Amino acid sequence: MRQPSVNRARVATVSLALVVAAGAAACGPKDNDAKGAGGDSKPRKGGTLTVLNANPQEDFDPARLYTSGGGNVPSLVFRTLTTRNRENGAAGAKVVPDLATDTGRPNKDATVWTYTLKKGLKYEDGTPITSADIKYGIERSFAAELSGGAPYLRDWLIGGADYQGPYKDKKGLDSIETPDDLTLVFHLNKPEGEFPYLATQTQFTPVPKAKDNGTKYEEHPISSGPYKVVKNENDGERLILERNTHWSASTDDERKAYPDKIDVRSGLDSSVINQRLSASQGADASAVTTDTNLGPAELAKVTGDKELASRVGTGHFGYTNYIAFNPKVKPFDDPKVRQAISYAIDRTSVINAAGGSSLAEAATTYLPNQKSFGYTPYDHFPAGASGNPAKAKELLKEAGHQNGLTVTLTHSNDKDFETSPEIATAIQDALKKAGITVKLQGLESNDYKDKIHGAKTEPGFFLAHWGADWPSGGPFLAPIFDGRQIVKDGANFNTGFLDDKAVNTEIDAINKLTDLDEAAQRWGALDKKTGEQALTVPLFHPVYKRLYGKDIKNIVISDWTGVLDISQVAVK
């Protein structure tokens, strides 16, 4: 899945993913209290918030967006049944009610979920929001012309696999019942204890059928949130949002909606964004970014400037960068070869290549090191900070490669400090000490993604990453290690082609749990168990460092997204 910086929240599948240190709370400049920047004054309503981004907010239709927790800019316009808790650090990894009165009421085996809407909910035109509107909003996300959103509903809802959307099938999905204007009942084809997390996705946004104009809906989607779209230029390159006067804070405990207006300007170079935020002149003094990190050189400059350093928000997101092996390709079919590479990795050099310890944290577990994921510490192939080439050579000898071996590492040519040439070169240098010669195969972005996600084209040894659609072990482990999710013709993310009955059975058992704390413990134990097979080598979890303007107040950065939440921001 993609990082929270991008519009659709997925980096590997349709793209996303990475981690944070155990117990580390995402935080703002100091203690991240309600004052944020700007002295002792409390946040007040009014003013214009400017958002400076590199990536345009494309496909601004709730059916087409793929976000984590409803996204950042989208969640200002689109409310959903549930949403992420807008709090700092670990508290922000919880799911809370949004349009609904609670996070959902499951039946005994979590195959039926019932929701009741709050009373008094209205669209931007003053008409009431009904359960039928949410049902319709979900159904339209199945239409081929509105594809791109999270794929879970197609898999989870009874009849979802064959449903073609309301434009072709006006009958709708029988598995979503609306017995009255305030009630929704979802019937699933398997137990899913984490349905409340899924209900944060924008596909659960209400859409009035009478106002739906298909692919043009994104130009002016009907708002259920605190802001409405008054301008959308060049497919999200310029978005202007103004207050939805029919939104009521009495029905919304999460969004503060301090600014009167939000001006989103995209298509900017990342260095320009950071320069403008640094200078903080004019409108840029009341500006933030939702997708641009500080780079290593910029961070060094900021660190040496006390005023700038006070305007850096630091956050962590559930995301892991790692090496992936294809055990169908020699010599990676031999577990000892995979283990040898695991021992040989120099994580210090990898972290330096990723921008340094301020921007990356070493990982030895596949799951991010946050409680909500079920983080369980383990290091099956301890390489220390700089690798264990002696142990690697020993394993290679046992595998019949006493004279070393030569392998090819596939990576992306993107300068993303994740799967890029810098990381690949650091791995190449470390493995050389263990007698492994690494040839580098750099591919352009689209070629790289097509190659590593094709079951027939997947290389034996490559860089990958994965991020969480929500803060739980489920959407982290299942796509990568559930054998039933191996896709032979299409985008495949089970890169190790693991199809272990015990693993599949445990995934099903955990999915039945509605006690998310108990589920987290089980996900952590499963991560430790699958890690023994050395199908991946976890490398690091990213740390997000982002500047904001000098007049920005009320900085909130949760462990759900790892980035500043603009629904909480006030301007001076």
Beta strands, then each sheet from edge to edge (+ up, - down):
strand 1: 48-52
strand 2: 82-84
strand 3: 95-97
strand 4: 105-106
strand 5: 112-116
strand 6: 176-180
strand 7: 183-187
strand 8: 227-233
strand 9: 238-243
strand 10: 261-265
strand 11: 287-288
strand 12: 312-316
strand 13: 319-325
strand 14: 360-362
strand 15: 405-412
strand 16: 436-443
strand 17: 461-467
strand 18: 536-547
strand 19: 552-553
strand 20: 570-571
sheet 1: 8+ 9- 10+ 1+ 11+
sheet 2: 2+ 3-
sheet 3: 4+ 5- 7+ 6-
sheet 4: 12+ 18- 13+ 17-
sheet 5: 12+ 18- 14+
sheet 6: 15+ 16+
sheet 7: 19+ 20-
end
